[in-house]
Structure formats: structure tokens, C-alpha cells
Amino acid sequence: MPIVTIETNLTYALLPEDFGPNLSRFTSETLNKPEERITISLVTDRRMWRNGSDLPMMQIYISAIGAVSSAEQNTVHAQKFTDFIKSHTGLPTERIFLLFTPLETWQIGKDGMVAC
């Protein structure tokens, strides 16, 4: 049940029209999870600063069960997600930030029950 939340100070209109569906497919392939389990949330037009600058940026939160649980996994994922975002938005790598959160099955609720 990977959950990807993107916060950006870009406007929605500046993102490619197919950004969400492409990110969903990419996340499925990268984390090796079925796409029907992927949840994407895109929050645009945020007021955001990094190093005192409000230049365009993205903060990406990636939570998943078993897919973001080690430095080895996240080293690979960080490069792949950064490359994806850079190629689809033109943002420089220094303005793309990722936060990985490993989840346990008991932390996910769906259909009125937890995933375990």
C-alpha cells in the first residue's frame, strides 16, 4: 500500500497533464508493488522555502510496507525518484527532497480493517 505525497510550490498548470498517472506507474515499478495499491496525493501551489529560497521545489513523502525499510533500498529509490521528478518537471536535483517512511501492516487501514 505505497502512499506518495508530493508537496510543491509549483502550480498545477506547470506540471505535465499525465504527471499523476505516470508517477503511479513509476512508483509501482520502482517499489515493485501492484499499481492498484498505490495512492498518490499531489499538493500544488504551496508556500515553501529551502535554504531561505522559494525557488521551485518538491518535497516527496514515500511510505510503504517492506519497500522503503533499509538504507540500501532507499539509496536506489532516492536516485530513481529524483531522476523521474527531474525529467518530468525540470526541477534541479538540489530542489527535490525525499522522505521515506517504512510502514507495518497494522498501520494501514482499508475497508474498515487493518492490512495485517
Long-range contacts (C-beta under 8 A, 24 or more apart in sequence): 1-33, 1-37, 1-39, 1-64, 1-65, 1-103, 1-108, 1-110, 1-115, 2-27, 2-28, 2-31, 2-33, 2-37, 2-38, 2-39, 2-62, 2-63, 2-64, 2-65, 2-67, 3-39, 3-41, 3-61, 3-62, 3-63, 3-64, 4-38, 4-39, 4-40, 4-41, 4-60, 4-61, 4-62, 4-63, 5-40, 5-41, 5-43, 5-60, 5-61, 6-40, 6-41, 6-42, 6-43, 6-58, 6-59, 6-60, 6-61, 7-43, 7-46, 7-48, 7-58, 7-59, 7-60, 7-61, 8-42, 8-43, 8-44, 8-46, 8-48, 8-56, 8-57, 8-58, 8-59, 9-45, 9-46, 9-47, 9-48, 9-54, 9-56, 9-57, 10-44, 10-45, 10-56, 10-58, 10-89, 11-44, 11-45, 12-42, 12-44, 12-45, 14-89, 15-42, 15-44, 15-88, 15-89, 16-88, 16-89, 19-88, 19-89, 22-88, 23-84, 23-88, 26-80, 26-84, 27-62, 30-77, 30-80, 30-81, 30-84, 31-62, 31-64, 31-67, 31-68, 31-77, 32-67, 33-64, 33-67, 50-95, 50-97, 55-95, 56-89, 56-91, 56-95, 57-91, 57-95, 57-96, 57-97, 58-85, 58-89, 58-91, 58-95, 58-96, 58-97, 59-97, 59-99, 60-85, 60-96, 60-97, 60-98, 60-99, 61-98, 61-99, 61-101, 62-98, 62-99, 62-100, 62-101, 63-100, 63-101, 63-102, 63-103, 64-102, 64-103, 65-102, 65-103, 65-104, 65-105, 65-108, 65-115, 66-102, 68-100, 68-101, 68-102, 69-102, 74-100
